[in-house]
Amino acid sequence: MGLFLQGLIGLLALTVGYVIYEKFNNVPEVPSFPDTWWGKGDPSKEETAIKPFKIDVSKEILDDLKYRLDNAIPLQPSLEGVQQNYGINSKLLQTVIDYWKKDYNWTERQKFLNKFPQYTVSVQGLKIHYIHVKPKLSPQSKVKVLPLLLLHGWPGSVREFYDIIPLLTEPQKGRNIVFEVIVPHLPGYGFSEATSKPGLSVVRISQIMKNLMHRIGFKKFYVQGGDWGSAVVMFMSILYPEVLLGAHSNSCFCMMQSCQLKMFLLGSTFPSLIANKEEIPFFTPILDKMVFSTLLESGYMHIQSTKPDTVGTALRDSPVGLAAYLVEKFTSWTNPAWRDLEDGGLTKRYTYENILDNVMIYWVTRSITTSQRIYAETFNKAVMGSGILEIPSTVPTACAVFKNDLLSYPSSLLKKQFTNLVKARYYTDGGHFAAFEVPDVLAEDVYDFIEQVEIL
């Protein structure tokens, strides 16, 4: 009887082991999606012409903004000594609002935001706004020009890339490549049109971005992104590897179940089993960075994943509320230690002017609600339960990991998601908004990666 029980337990253990092995090693088929029409009207009448675009905000919108700022009710005083730990401190917020009212000059900023050539074009029924900058080279130049798509996330906009665009489009000493850069607003963000139909997840946005590049004239191209932009990069790599020359991300992640188990089970107890000495400080202690810190910073995500329109209504009605909601992210997401600073650390990496440029893009386009719907459309059973997160990418990929980003993964796990991981570099500075914070560092990382791919 003892031998029978031992054999039965052994068989049961083998069965469970086999089921677990199959679950974690069974790669689903890559799904195929039709080119869904996300716009209004008749798909057969889509206007496919590319049209020049200039930001030109009406006096009516600006007058309304001034009225709302001037007549905003007094802020609720923050608790003593809490700094930014209960959200943005009222003293910091008042400083930002005072600057907005007295020193921020939209006429000058609009001129600044129009400094690069901009266009709109309809893709799958949505008018997509994008910046398109070509390098200026002499006819004798031997520098190779490569197309590069740059993708932002939330709560960002194309404004994040204004300092990195010149670095990528102007020939750099000692380098034989330069980029022709396309920087779109994602659908529902900024000056890009929002869909009126449910279902436009980040997976489907990757299709729109691919089709945008084809519409502009690029059949193959490089892509770079952070935040939601990095998710678009990953899904584009999975769904359309044939169109990507290479993929670069400053928010690389692996959501495969095996990755998550290794991060929490092995990483929390024996981090050296999944990371080298250089990488360990970037994601340990696991429970602190991935659980407590993530919970502290992700309340917005649960709201936007479930009731984006409710909170969107409040933010769309109040410029002060919108500023509070967005500016807060540029403190703790840039450096979590800034939660303990009186000024939120903002001016260590930004200026009130460029932070308010980003806020203004959301305000004048009234896009805060539509920008938040990407959470509800992605964090649901249709996407998260589809199996697409278990499909690895084979596209040449690079990951730039910045010390103060929200989440960091060791290269051993990134290689599971990106089987052709060309390089992963871990930087001891920088946070979530790399293009905005350290454009020179990010640009150099992009150049190094793509030069390596071009040699390969």
JOVENKA-V133873 format. One record per backbone hydrogen bond with DSSP energy under -0.5 kcal/mol. CO is the residue of the C=O (numbers start at 1). NH is the residue of the N-H. E is the energy in kcal/mol with one decimal. If there is no record, write none. Layout:
# JOVENKA-V133873
co: {CO;CO}
nh: {NH;NH}
e: {E;E}
This chain:
# JOVENKA-V133873
co: {1;2;3;4;5;6;7;8;9;10;11;12;13;14;15;16;17;18;19;20;21;22;25;26;34;36;38;41;42;43;46;47;51;53;58;59;60;61;62;63;64;65;66;67;69;79;82;84;87;89;90;91;92;93;94;95;96;97;98;99;99;104;105;106;107;108;109;110;112;117;118;119;120;121;123;124;124;126;126;127;128;129;130;131;133;135;138;144;144;146;147;148;148;149;150;151;153;157;158;159;161;162;163;164;165;166;168;172;176;178;179;180;181;182;183;186;189;193;199;201;202;203;204;205;206;207;208;209;210;211;212;213;213;217;221;221;222;223;224;225;226;227;227;228;229;230;231;232;233;234;235;236;240;240;241;243;243;246;247;248;249;256;257;258;259;260;261;261;262;262;266;266;270;271;271;274;276;277;279;279;280;280;285;286;286;287;287;288;291;292;293;294;295;298;299;300;301;302;303;303;304;307;307;308;309;310;311;312;313;314;318;319;320;321;322;323;324;326;326;327;328;328;329;331;331;333;335;336;337;338;339;341;343;345;345;346;346;351;352;353;354;355;356;357;358;359;360;361;362;362;363;367;368;369;371;372;372;373;374;375;375;378;380;380;381;383;387;388;390;393;393;396;397;397;398;399;399;400;401;402;410;410;411;413;413;414;417;417;418;420;420;423;425;425;427;429;430;432;433;433;434;438;439;440;441;442;443;444;445;446;447;448;449;450;451;452}
nh: {5;6;7;8;9;10;11;12;13;14;15;16;17;18;19;20;21;22;23;24;25;26;27;28;36;38;196;43;45;46;48;122;120;118;62;63;64;65;66;67;68;69;70;71;72;82;85;87;86;93;94;95;96;97;98;99;100;101;102;103;104;106;109;110;111;112;113;114;115;132;53;130;51;128;126;38;39;123;128;193;121;185;119;183;181;137;141;146;178;180;222;150;182;224;184;226;156;160;161;162;165;166;167;168;169;170;179;175;144;146;181;148;133;150;131;189;192;188;201;205;206;207;208;209;210;211;212;213;214;215;216;217;218;219;245;246;149;248;151;250;229;230;231;232;233;234;235;236;237;238;239;240;243;244;244;221;245;223;398;225;400;260;261;262;263;264;265;266;266;267;269;270;273;274;275;412;280;281;282;283;283;284;289;290;291;291;292;293;295;296;297;298;298;302;303;304;305;306;306;307;376;310;311;312;313;314;315;316;317;318;322;323;324;325;326;327;328;329;330;330;331;332;333;334;335;432;338;339;340;341;84;344;346;348;349;349;350;355;356;357;358;359;360;361;362;363;364;365;366;367;366;371;372;373;374;375;376;377;378;378;379;380;383;384;385;386;390;391;392;419;420;247;422;423;249;401;425;402;427;405;413;414;415;416;417;418;393;419;421;397;422;399;401;427;403;403;404;434;436;437;438;442;443;444;445;446;447;448;449;450;451;452;453;454;455;456}
e: {-2.4;-2.4;-2.6;-2.7;-3.0;-2.4;-2.6;-2.5;-2.6;-2.4;-2.4;-2.7;-2.7;-2.6;-2.5;-2.6;-2.7;-2.9;-2.4;-2.3;-1.4;-1.4;-0.9;-0.6;-2.2;-0.8;-1.0;-0.5;-1.9;-1.4;-0.8;-0.8;-2.3;-0.5;-1.8;-2.9;-2.0;-2.1;-2.4;-2.3;-2.3;-2.5;-2.7;-1.7;-0.9;-1.1;-2.7;-1.3;-0.7;-2.7;-2.5;-1.8;-2.2;-2.7;-2.7;-2.0;-2.4;-2.3;-2.4;-2.3;-2.3;-0.7;-2.3;-3.3;-1.4;-2.1;-3.0;-1.2;-1.8;-2.4;-2.5;-2.5;-2.7;-3.0;-1.8;-2.9;-0.6;-2.7;-0.8;-3.2;-1.7;-2.5;-2.7;-2.6;-2.1;-0.8;-1.9;-0.5;-2.4;-2.4;-2.6;-0.5;-2.4;-2.9;-0.6;-1.4;-0.9;-1.5;-1.8;-1.4;-2.2;-0.5;-0.5;-1.7;-1.8;-1.4;-2.4;-2.2;-3.0;-2.4;-0.7;-2.5;-2.4;-2.7;-2.3;-2.3;-2.5;-0.7;-2.0;-2.0;-1.6;-0.8;-1.6;-2.5;-1.9;-2.5;-2.3;-1.9;-1.8;-2.5;-2.3;-1.5;-3.0;-0.6;-2.7;-0.7;-2.5;-2.8;-2.3;-1.8;-2.1;-1.0;-1.2;-2.4;-2.2;-2.3;-2.7;-2.5;-1.9;-1.8;-2.8;-2.6;-1.8;-0.6;-0.7;-2.1;-0.5;-1.5;-2.1;-1.5;-2.6;-2.1;-2.3;-2.1;-2.5;-2.2;-3.2;-0.6;-0.8;-2.7;-0.7;-3.4;-2.3;-1.6;-1.4;-0.6;-2.0;-0.6;-2.1;-0.5;-1.4;-1.4;-2.6;-3.0;-0.7;-0.6;-2.5;-2.8;-2.7;-2.2;-1.6;-0.8;-0.6;-1.4;-1.8;-2.9;-1.7;-0.8;-0.9;-3.4;-0.8;-0.5;-1.4;-1.9;-1.6;-1.1;-2.1;-2.4;-0.9;-1.1;-2.5;-2.4;-2.3;-2.4;-2.3;-2.9;-1.5;-0.9;-0.7;-1.1;-1.5;-1.4;-1.4;-0.7;-2.1;-2.1;-2.2;-1.4;-1.7;-1.7;-2.9;-1.0;-1.2;-2.1;-0.5;-1.3;-2.6;-2.1;-2.4;-1.6;-1.2;-1.7;-3.0;-1.8;-1.4;-2.3;-3.1;-1.1;-0.7;-1.6;-0.8;-2.3;-1.4;-0.9;-0.7;-1.6;-0.7;-2.4;-0.9;-0.5;-3.0;-2.0;-0.5;-2.7;-1.7;-1.5;-1.7;-1.4;-0.6;-2.0;-0.6;-2.7;-2.4;-1.2;-2.1;-0.7;-2.3;-0.6;-3.5;-2.2;-1.2;-1.9;-2.0;-1.1;-1.2;-3.3;-3.4;-0.6;-0.9;-2.2;-0.9;-2.1;-3.1;-0.6;-1.8;-0.6;-2.6;-0.9;-0.7;-2.8;-2.5;-2.3;-2.6;-1.9;-1.9;-2.3;-2.6;-2.7;-2.1;-2.5;-2.7;-1.6;-2.2;-2.6;-1.7;-2.1}
